[in-house]
Amino acid sequence: MTSGVLIFFCGKMGAGKSTRSREYAQERNAVLLSEDEWLAAIYPDSIKTLSDYVTYSGRLKPQIKKLVQSMLLTGTNVVMDFPANTVAQRAWFKGLFSEVQAEHELVYIDRSDATCLAHIAQRRKEQPHRATTDTAEMFEQVNRHFVAPRPEEGFNTTVIAADS
């Protein structure tokens, strides 16, 4: 049996990863897993800071890994709306697909800070429950850790060019 394909995203906060992940899931007939949805369902109102996010996200990952790998092994395509914005985050994804010898695609959405901040401001209006975390200050905190993917990391990368 052929394994499924794992598709995951890299891009600054507000770059459009969630929007693109929904589009990819529909286009590729894939299961979509959203970290934001899982965190909100399992740890409601618990994430107020970047440190909170790191803690709760870390608690999800072992079980998510098992779930994703089992889906890939059944031939199911999986789109993950989980950030791949640091070298460490991408290493976690590499383990997901390589341990089960599945194909993968890393989609890098390259957007300017100004565009990302405008998207975040719009998202605050559309999703008021995110007003405390979707801020320029949080963008700056998160963005300090952002590292664009590099060829030597060895991913099959698709780049969506700046502000297109």
Secondary structure as the mmCIF struct_conf table of DSSP 4:
data_model
#
loop_
_struct_conf.conf_type_id
_struct_conf.id
_struct_conf.beg_label_comp_id
_struct_conf.beg_label_asym_id
_struct_conf.beg_label_seq_id
_struct_conf.end_label_comp_id
_struct_conf.end_label_asym_id
_struct_conf.end_label_seq_id
STRN STRN1 VAL A 5 CYS A 10
TURN_TY1_P TURN_TY1_P1 MET A 13 GLY A 14
BEND BEND1 ALA A 15 GLY A 16
HELX_RH_AL_P HELX_RH_AL_P1 LYS A 17 GLU A 27
TURN_TY1_P TURN_TY1_P2 ARG A 28 ASN A 29
STRN STRN2 VAL A 31 SER A 34
HELX_RH_AL_P HELX_RH_AL_P2 GLU A 35 ILE A 42
BEND BEND2 TYR A 43 TYR A 43
TURN_TY1_P TURN_TY1_P3 PRO A 44 ASP A 45
BEND BEND3 THR A 49 THR A 49
HELX_RH_AL_P HELX_RH_AL_P3 LEU A 50 LEU A 73
TURN_TY1_P TURN_TY1_P4 THR A 74 GLY A 75
STRN STRN3 VAL A 78 PRO A 83
BEND BEND4 THR A 86 THR A 86
HELX_RH_AL_P HELX_RH_AL_P4 VAL A 87 SER A 98
TURN_TY1_P TURN_TY1_P5 GLU A 99 GLN A 101
STRN STRN4 GLU A 103 ILE A 109
HELX_RH_AL_P HELX_RH_AL_P5 ASP A 113 GLU A 126
HELX_RH_3T_P HELX_RH_3T_P1 PRO A 128 ARG A 130
TURN_TY1_P TURN_TY1_P6 ALA A 131 THR A 133
BEND BEND5 ASP A 134 THR A 135
HELX_RH_AL_P HELX_RH_AL_P6 ALA A 136 ASN A 143
TURN_TY1_P TURN_TY1_P7 ARG A 144 HIS A 145
HELX_RH_3T_P HELX_RH_3T_P2 PRO A 151 GLU A 153
STRN STRN5 THR A 157 ILE A 160
TURN_TY1_P TURN_TY1_P8 ALA A 162 ASP A 163
#
